[in-house]
Amino acid sequence: MSELDTTQAPTSGSEAMRLFLPNSPFVRHLGIELIELGDDHARLRMPYRDNLVTIGTMVHGGALAGCVDIGIMAAAWAGPRIPEKLRGVTVSMSIEFIEAAYAEDLDIIGTRVRQGRRLSTCTVDIATTEGGRLIAKGLGTYQVG
């Protein structure tokens, strides 16, 4: 997340995400919607769209990687903590593709498993909205502030 440009200053990390996500061009490009934010987790959804496929109706791996990155970011910000500077960046990220998704809406479930002063370690599961079939798993480090 680059510097958050808003006239309304957020009072929590979760509020910063609620303000940021709908204003991010890349998030909008993927069609990602915020479903839920908790103290250390985030649930988002990427509805299936024809422009996110690699061939036929198979969801492109790059779209899935984008979901992992956004899930890491949302989980890292989720909760009451708000840094002095409203900025952040993914420091590292890995993804394991488990199974292909075909013409399916996907849930992005991000969980912060460790929070340091500025760095958070987060996991992300990408699963089908209908049935919860696991599509991909991600792990990443995110810097807040």
C-alpha positions, 0 to 999 in steps of 0.5 A: 500500500502506498501512502494513503491519500484521504481527507478522513484520517483513519483511527485503526488499521482496519479503518485504513483498509476500509478506506484504501481497498475501494480506492486502489486501482489494482484492487478494482481491476481484480474486482476484489470486495472486502467481506470482513476485517477482524483483529488479525484477519481479513476475508475478501472475495474476487468474483469470477470475471472473463478478463481474469482468465489464462485460457478458457475459464481457468483463473490466471495465476497472476490474478491469484498471486494478486489476491495473495498479495492483497490478502497479506496486506489486509491481514497485516493492517487488520485491527486497532493498530494505526502507524504514524505514517499510513504506508506499507509494502509487501516485503516478501511473498510466496505462493503454492498453487494447489488446484486450478479454479474454473469460472468460480468466485474466490475467497481470500482469507488472510491471517496475521500469524505474527506482528512485530513493531513494523513487520507482520507475517501473514498467511493467505488461503484462496478458496472457492466461495462455493464449497471452500475448495482450496486453490492456493496458499500464500505466505508473506511479510508485510511492513506497516508504517 
